[in-house]
C-alpha cells in the first residue's frame, strides 16, 4: 500500500502568504489604496479573509509586509549583480562624495519611477500619516535603514576631510533627500537623473557664486 504524504502546513502557509503579498501589491496598483480591502485581497489570493486577519490587523499592515518583502526580493536579486549590490547594503565610497551621492540618488529616482514600487510606496506614506503605529513601523523598517546609508557615507566624508568637521549627517542628507521626497509626493515635477544631480550639487556647494579656478 502506498504511503500517504502528510500535507506540509508550513509550505501551504508560505504559499498563502506569498499569494496575499502578490494580491495586495497588484490591487493597490490597480484600484488605489482607498478602494483596497481585505476582502478583495483574499479573493485575489484565493484565501479566506480570516486567514489574512489571523496574520494582520489591517490592510495597511498587509501592504507594509508585502512591500518589505518586495524590497527584500529586490535586494537579493541585486546581490547577484556586483554593480548593484552596493546600492542595497552600502553607498559606494569611491573617494568622490559627489559622484557617490549622484550614483545612489539616480538609483532612487529609477525606483520611484517604477510603477511596481510607486503605488504601494505612496499608499504606505499616506497611511502612515493617519496611522501613527503603521507610520512608525514604516519608518523603522523601511525608511530609517535607507537613511542610515547616507549617514554613514557623510560620516566617511567628514572623517576624510571632504566636508566641514562639524557637519550633522542627518541634517545634511535632508538637503538632497527631502526635496526629492517632496517632488515625488506632490508630483510637482519630473523625477530625472539631472534633477537629483542638481540636488546633490546644491547640497554640497550651495547656490552662491563660486570663485573660478585660476
URNORWO-V741512 format. One record per backbone hydrogen bond with DSSP energy under -0.5 kcal/mol. CO is the residue of the C=O (numbers start at 1). NH is the residue of the N-H. If there is no record, write none. Layout:
CO_NH, CO_NH
This chain:
7_9, 8_12, 9_13, 10_14, 11_15, 12_16, 13_17, 14_18, 15_19, 16_20, 17_21, 18_22, 19_23, 20_24, 21_25, 22_26, 23_27, 24_28, 25_29, 26_30, 27_31, 27_32, 28_32, 32_36, 33_36, 37_41, 38_42, 39_43, 40_44, 41_45, 42_46, 42_47, 48_51, 48_52, 49_53, 50_54, 51_55, 52_55, 52_56, 58_62, 59_63, 60_64, 61_65, 62_66, 63_67, 64_68, 65_69, 66_70, 67_71, 68_72, 69_73, 70_74, 71_75, 72_76, 73_77, 74_78, 75_79, 76_80, 77_80, 78_81, 80_82, 81_84, 81_85, 82_86, 84_87, 84_88, 85_88, 85_89, 86_90, 92_94, 95_97, 96_100, 97_101, 98_102, 99_103, 100_104, 101_105, 102_106, 103_107, 104_108, 105_109, 106_110, 107_111, 108_112, 109_113, 111_114, 113_115, 114_117, 114_118, 115_119, 117_121, 118_122, 119_123, 120_124, 121_125, 122_126, 123_127, 124_128, 125_129, 126_129, 126_130, 127_130, 127_131, 130_132, 131_135, 132_136, 133_137, 134_138, 135_139, 136_140, 137_141, 138_142, 138_143, 139_144, 142_146, 143_147, 144_148, 145_149, 146_149, 146_150, 147_151, 148_152, 149_153, 150_154, 151_155, 152_156, 153_157, 154_158, 155_159, 156_160, 157_162, 157_163, 158_161, 164_167, 167_169, 168_172, 169_173, 170_174, 171_175, 172_175, 173_176, 173_177, 174_178, 174_179, 176_180, 177_181, 178_182, 179_183, 180_184, 181_185, 182_186, 183_187, 183_188, 183_189, 190_192, 192_196, 193_197, 194_198, 195_199, 196_200, 197_201, 198_202, 199_203, 200_204, 201_205, 202_206
